[in-house]
């Protein structure tokens, strides 16, 4: 990490000697750093309390407030700040004591500016590394920790609580939910909050592979096991040894694969395709499906014994239509993420767009909502996302207007029929916008005055509204 890659480091210089302050400031500015100076300990203390700095360079001996007090304030208000003490030779012992209290380094008078610059450069590099480590840790936790699964609803709080309980165990988990509800996110959360978090987390989409390829993927194969098997290959179970194996869409596997999977669950061992050596493994299994496996058992398409082996701890995920209180929370979450990624900061959801989102059932669940927000950000021309920026499935306001075609005598002239369509269409728009004529006029592409005139013509307004548009 370097100065050119990130923001320019901010350095505060606290010294009661004007020449020293100016000399240090000029030397650091020539290196590309931003500097701020304080002529007394009191001013320096105020600056530390008011702002955050990458490095604070302070004289140890200052009137009123000394360097140790500055150090204490930095530790309290900006723990990440690196403090560099300037001290006379006679006060080296005090400087060493300051380092014990949290100062990062000291430099004794007299010193050359080259020595100071090298010390500051080293402190900036250390701070950059520390900041990067914090950033990466936060990103990992944001991506995998169960708290990264968004939801304030009671049903999602129940899911969070279950994750907390089962994550530290080795219990087999079956996650059930419709497509787009976040089954893989829950699997991530369980693994990365478990004792196996530092081991492999292997994922397999059972629906994406035919039976023969799925077997080879799961159990591996020996050279020559089948046409195209040119060399030995380890399967996903071997790769997940000591870690976790996530089997997505487990309801799609065939009876033959079910038998082999049952044996692995029971005995924690298997053979590669074409092999004779038995391989023992230590793997935690997490499965997910959008099918009702209990019904599949009743139909005879899924083995009952395997079902009970997998369904040790079920984690049902509610569809988005059953947790409406999470819709806007999720929408804002995706808006924050993609506005940064797409460089479209400053966009907000209008009140009308929010209403449309809340009225929609989202058959595609969270994934559909995520894609809707991405589309809206792409199409939005103003600061606020409007209903017409959302996908047609969410904002298909003319759907009911088409039904009027069933009532028309097709021998009538077009001049007679068009007003019927127009009245129905305007009526539907007003219904969708809850009577908001400003929004309705925008959606219809006409002025508010024209809308008022048409509403008056078609009898779509109340008496008190007729007086003025």
Secondary structure as GFF3:
##gff-version 3
##sequence-region A 1 469
A	DSSP	beta_strand	10	14	.	.	.	ID=ss1
A	DSSP	alpha_helix	18	29	.	.	.	ID=ss2
A	DSSP	beta_strand	34	38	.	.	.	ID=ss3
A	DSSP	alpha_helix	41	50	.	.	.	ID=ss4
A	DSSP	beta_strand	55	59	.	.	.	ID=ss5
A	DSSP	alpha_helix	67	77	.	.	.	ID=ss6
A	DSSP	beta_strand	82	88	.	.	.	ID=ss7
A	DSSP	three_ten_helix	89	91	.	.	.	ID=ss8
A	DSSP	alpha_helix	92	100	.	.	.	ID=ss9
A	DSSP	beta_strand	105	109	.	.	.	ID=ss10
A	DSSP	alpha_helix	113	144	.	.	.	ID=ss11
A	DSSP	three_ten_helix	146	148	.	.	.	ID=ss12
A	DSSP	alpha_helix	154	167	.	.	.	ID=ss13
A	DSSP	beta_strand	173	176	.	.	.	ID=ss14
A	DSSP	alpha_helix	183	192	.	.	.	ID=ss15
A	DSSP	beta_strand	201	205	.	.	.	ID=ss16
A	DSSP	three_ten_helix	206	208	.	.	.	ID=ss17
A	DSSP	alpha_helix	211	219	.	.	.	ID=ss18
A	DSSP	alpha_helix	236	239	.	.	.	ID=ss19
A	DSSP	beta_strand	244	248	.	.	.	ID=ss20
A	DSSP	three_ten_helix	250	252	.	.	.	ID=ss21
A	DSSP	alpha_helix	255	267	.	.	.	ID=ss22
A	DSSP	beta_strand	269	270	.	.	.	ID=ss23
A	DSSP	beta_strand	279	280	.	.	.	ID=ss24
A	DSSP	beta_strand	284	289	.	.	.	ID=ss25
A	DSSP	alpha_helix	293	299	.	.	.	ID=ss26
A	DSSP	alpha_helix	304	310	.	.	.	ID=ss27
A	DSSP	beta_strand	313	316	.	.	.	ID=ss28
A	DSSP	three_ten_helix	320	322	.	.	.	ID=ss29
A	DSSP	three_ten_helix	324	326	.	.	.	ID=ss30
A	DSSP	alpha_helix	327	341	.	.	.	ID=ss31
A	DSSP	beta_strand	348	349	.	.	.	ID=ss32
A	DSSP	alpha_helix	351	359	.	.	.	ID=ss33
A	DSSP	alpha_helix	365	379	.	.	.	ID=ss34
A	DSSP	beta_strand	384	385	.	.	.	ID=ss35
A	DSSP	three_ten_helix	387	389	.	.	.	ID=ss36
A	DSSP	three_ten_helix	401	407	.	.	.	ID=ss37
A	DSSP	alpha_helix	414	432	.	.	.	ID=ss38
A	DSSP	alpha_helix	437	444	.	.	.	ID=ss39
A	DSSP	alpha_helix	448	457	.	.	.	ID=ss40
A	DSSP	alpha_helix	463	466	.	.	.	ID=ss41
###
